[in-house]
Structures are given as C-alpha cells and as structure tokens.
Amino acid sequence: QSVLTQPPSVSAAPGQKVTISCSGSSSNIGNNYVSWYQQLPGTAPKLLIYDNNKRPSGIPDRFSGSRSGTSATLGITGLQTGDEADYYCGTWDSSLSVAVFGGGTQLTVL
Amino acid sequence: QVQLQESGPGLVKPSETLSLSCTVSGDSISSYYWSWIRQPAGKGLEWIGRISTSGSTNYTPSLKSRVTVSVDTSKTQFSLNLSSLTAADTAVYYCARDRGFCSSTSCFYYFDYWGQGTLVTVSS
C-alpha cells in the first residue's frame, strides 16, 4: 500500500493529452514538493518533473506538473507511442521521515 | 554527465547479508546525498535510505534495523548492506543521487540521476 495514490492505468490516443493524478496528505504533498519519474520497460526511472513543475534539461515541454492542496498532477500533451511507460510521483513525508512514491501509473498510447 | 553503476551479487541466500556498491562518475560525490531505492518485480518503488558524504544517514523505518549505508569518497562509491535477507527482499536495487533538502517550512525532494539497477534474488 503506497503512501501516495495513483490510478493504476491511463490511456489515450496518439497526439492527445493525458493527465495522471497523485493524491497524498498534508504530511507529504500538502507541504512538500513533488517529483515525477518515467520508467520505460526494463529501464531505470528517469526524472521528468521536480519541485512540482520544473523540467530538467532535455525534458520536452510536452510534460508538465502541478500541485494543488494534497494532490499533484502530471500532464502529457502530444502523446507519442514512445511515451508508453510507468509513471511515478514522489515526495518526502515529514511525519514518516521517508521519501515516498506513488504506486505507479501505466500509460498506454492506443 | 553524472553516471551511477551498481555492482554486487545477483543471488544471495536467505538469512545472509546483501552488499551492493554504487560507483559515481562524471561529477564530484561531495556535497550531495546518495540514496538506495528498490523495486520488486512488477511493483512500485521503495526508498531504502540515504547518506551524505559527511556520513549523515536516514533510513526507512521498516528496514532500519537491517540496513547500513556507507560512503567512501576516495573511491567515489557508496554502499548498501542489508542483513537477514528473505525472499521479500528480492528486487531490482537502484542507486540514485538524492537532491532532498528541507527548509523550515517544506521539503524539496527528488532523485535526478539513477543507476541502471541490479537484480538481487534471495533464494537457497
């Protein structure tokens, strides 16, 4: 049971937009900054978004992040088949004193 | 470009201790925290613990009694020891650069570089 809650799967057609939600509490998302990771099949996670909405160098602006209250959202526009992956949200939980992740969301580009 | 590479045994017996190392290249190991994260097959990510190059550590409570993370700045390496292994410890183990920082009001937390991961199987 993950501290952060994500939908197990989402899907959309190529070229469309999709959003992935991440729900937490005041001890994690509510007061701390959120990051997002993309894990392509058989590879290590890759940082997509940090500090709620910042993109590392090399990450296209098709990927965006936002936070509101105790929830965060990852948005992906102009979907490509290469975006098919598992996506994880993460942050720090101040009550547990641990880094926490969501259970992951599998994106299918139909 | 920062690169991390895990090394260690792929198969360990139950009740034994797992020892993994992570070698960092492309940047100084100093002034950062370094973390270990694991992922059982088909499951999500679990943070294990972190260390700074000054030796300050934090561990996830569920593993704290069995985990030790250490650092060797001369070798630009940090290591994970996990004792009393069971089948539940079978997972891909990742090392990562940890950019966590807490101010008086909130924490900024993310992992910006990851190793490729190493599969550890606990079996007799």
Interface residues (C-beta under 8 A of the other chain):
Chain A: S2 N31 N32 Y33 S35 Y37 T43 A44 P45 K46 L47 Y50 D51 P56 Y88 G90 T91 W92 S94 L96 S97 V98 A99 V100 F101 G102 G103 G104
Chain B: S35 G44 L45 E46 W47 R50 N58 T60 P61 Y94 D98 R99 G100 C102 T105 S106 C107 F108 Y109 Y110 F111 D112 Y113 W114 G115 Q116 G117
